[in-house]
Structures are given as C-alpha cells and as structure tokens.
C-alpha cells in the first residue's frame, strides 16, 4: 500500500487547527503541516475563553488555515485520503464549525470522514515526535480544560480514564492564580516565568486529594487556588507587599508535585513503564522538570512532545485519524453529531 | 473568434460564451429549517428547483445539512462535481446554526473551486413571498426578539435587517406602510406586532426556499461575479462581560 495523506481539523476551544500527516505503508506517521489560528488574544480581557467569540473566530479562520496547511505541505485537497475532525469534547458551537467544514470537505472530495476524540488526539500528538507508543502506557493530559490520567492500550483500541480533576483543570488554576497576582491571561507562561525568580519552598500551599482516604488518582485544584487567594489577601491586609515570585513558585510547585506524584503512582500501580504528558500545561518548565526527575528515579520513560504539539492543533487530530485508518476502522457517518461531553473512552464516533 | 485552447482556464472561457444553464446548490441554516436544494438557473427564465431536502429542526443543522445536500443532488441525478456555484443564506439567524451553513458553503467552495455567494436570508424569504406589495420579513431571533427587514413592492430591501423586540418593532410598523408580512417571526408575533389591526396580510412564506435563495443571488451568479466574503449577519455582539474586580475569599 502506498502513502496516505490524512487531514486533521481541530476547533474544540480557541485554536483553529489544520494538520496534515502522511501515513506510510509500514504504519509510520509523518507530520507534513500544522497550521493554527488562535483567538486567545480576543479572550484575554475576559479572563477566559468566551464560547461565542471562539466560534466566530473559527468560522473566519477555517478556510485560510486550511489553505496555509495545504500550501505548507505542498499538497492539494484532492491528494487527501481521509479527513479527521474533533467531534468532542469541547465547546458545542466551536466544535460545530470544524465538523461542518470537515463534512463538506469529505463530501466534496468523496473521502472518508473520521469524527475523533480531542483527548485521544493529545496523546497521538506524541507519536508525531517520538514515534509509536508502547503497547501500554500512561498518559497525563493537562490543559486549561482537562486534567486526566489515561491508560492507553493502543490509540485506536483502548483508552481508559484512570483519574481526573474533580473541580478545576490545572490550566484553569493557573489562569485564576495569575489573575490574583495581576499577571496576564493565559496564566501558565507568566507564572512559569515569575516562578523562575522565586522560592518554591517559600509557602507550603496544600496538595489537593492527597489524604489517605482521597481517591489516589483524582485531582483537585480549587482549594489550592483559594489557599493562594487567602495568602495574597492576608499580605494585602497586613500592608505587606505580595512576594509575587515566591507565591508563583510555591503555587507552581504544589501543582507540579501533585500531578507528577499521582502520575508516577498510577504508572507503578498499573505496571506501565512509559508516561506521556501532553496538553498546554505540559509546556510548564517545573512540571516537565519534576516529571523528568521522578520518572528517572522510578525507571519510567517520560515522553513530552514539544510545546507546539502539546497545545491544541490539527496535526494531533490528523495523527489520531491516521491511527484509526491504519487500524482499518470504518469511517464515521456524514450525519455525525458533535458531542461536547464526549468521554475519553470513545476514540471515534461511529 | 475563440479558440478552445488548453491555456484558457475554463472559468475565463465561460465568460466568452453565451451563458447556458448554471447548476446552483442552495443552502440555508438561518432558521429552524435545515435547507438544501439543487436549482437550475438560466438568464431568461425563473430558477427551476430540481430537488430539495428540508427538515424543520433547530438543533440538527450540523447533523443534517451535508446529508441533505448529497441526497438532493442524488435525486436531481447530479453530483457535487456538477455544481457551478453555491448560494448560502448569511442570516441573520441564531448563531450556532447559522455558522453551519456558512462553514459548509465555504468548505465546499474551497474544495470544489466554485464560488460561494452569501445572501441575506430575509431577502430570499421576500422573493419567495411574491407579495407585489410593501413587505415585512421577520424571523425568530429567540430571546423574545425578531430579526426583521422591510421590502418595497418590487422586493427590494428598504430597511434592515435589524434585531428587535416585537413590541418595539410594532411601534414602527405603521410608519413603514407595509401591506404584507412573511417569515416565521411574523407568524409567531402576529398579535404583538398588531398585523391584523394594520391591515397587514400574513403570507405563507415562513422559511427561505432554495429558489428564493438562488433568486436573491441570480445576477451575481450569472455574471460569475467575485463573491462577497462569507460573513454571517450576526447583528448581536457575543454575550461576554469583562470581569469586575476580583472577589475576595476572606473578609476585609
């Protein structure tokens, strides 16, 4: 069998992504194009993603982003073998723009359509940089919308949720704490930069859900955010200057500590020797640093895709699409629905 | 003398020959009607409907539009490759559904290398209504509001589209000198608008039809004009408020 080009379309949140990968006869997946148009700046003054603003931006960006991806890969739509699109989870109105366009591309080209899971895409993104995953591995997805531990036993076969956040996502906690510290949105990068100048042991912020009776693999970041708020307000009341760098470093340490310790614990309990960390927060320097340290101690191989592949993009959707095509999966129907609350176990909507 | 030269792009070639029949795919998702139709358009006669698929379901635009257009084409014995142009309703309409039509039309146009022409949805309804008198077109904007536009006896738009509470529109109606009303919004709010008291006749045209959509764009389609951008007529800004000062978690 010859090479097959798989197109991936992503519009679940505030990034319009179009990616193109080449699926080789041996199952190898090679990245050809990865174009993203972000509406993040339009959301900044609201302190979070405004769904309607994101949906409008997707409609404006879809065709130009597709054009750039095709030009970047040096291919035409007619060369495409299959089209994969994020069908969920995500913002309903945003998902619908990508899925509507994907259906039209599939109909116009007479090519198969695969409605895929955004979270599976995040895990698949790593295969674009580090090659095939082992038969079993643990994946930790950390972003503004998700914080989950997943047992992956074949991307096209079985993804099982091991644990997840019971309240805020890790990235959401970063955004809220950034706001407390008068740092810009999104909060991850500025807190990371500020933390580099602070003492991560300065303040002992709480580690959520780490008590003996708490669910071992679940996360909670809402209490941490409140603890930071209390600490900042106490400073302000006492007329003290808030030591922003120390607060940022100590907050970041609490997040990275809980995430990595629970991931390592799950990997050991499930007897897997590979941990993949993906999602926007995977780009955080302390998270990846601490994960590398603890994985080395535990004899676990750590895989973190480069930041560009960690954040939402179309290439990861093309990648999961390629795995489904390689596994011989039937395409999704053209009356495919978007599923904003799609569970992670459903890799493809059929 | 025109040569059939391999260097002459087909689109340029078509400029030089007398226009024959143009096959138009018409789409609209600005109302609860998920509408797809295949229409023959010629310069000298009214557009002719070959096939259509329409479903009234305000929540199914995303699911149904592409299957509908494929079924309509199949019934007409044509395929997407035969389509010469696409016409799509640009609203105003509820945002989420509205974007389905525009995203679909845009992607089809890009993949098929065919022009996609946006038309205001009420313009299509006005042409469907064939009223021959000054006309109000009102569609349901939800939140107890209507999208509305006014037309003269020839079907040219004289006002709108706007979004407004029916009671506020009612106050303006007498000054607009209308004789007929069309669109689902006019039917739903006929009493609030006081249509009967003003002697305004309620017409059947509730949702845009493929023929109405194609008529609204006929001149541009036949002239193979450069299409306008596929920009939705939102009329409302996104619901979003900038956060106020942060909430305290401890007492001051």
Interface residues (C-beta under 8 A of the other chain):
Chain A: X45 X46 X47 X50 X52 X53 X55 X56 X59 X62 X63 X66 X67 X77 X92 X93 X96 X97 X99 X100 X101 X102 X103 X104 X105 X106 X107 X108 X109 X179 X180 X226 X229 X230 X233 X234 X237 X334 X335 X336 X337 X338
Chain B: X61 X62 X63 X64 X65 X66 X67 X69 X70 X80 X95 X96 X99 X100 X102 X103 X104 X105 X106 X107 X108 X110 X111 X112 X232 X234 X238 X239 X240 X241 X242 X243 X246 X248 X249 X250 X252
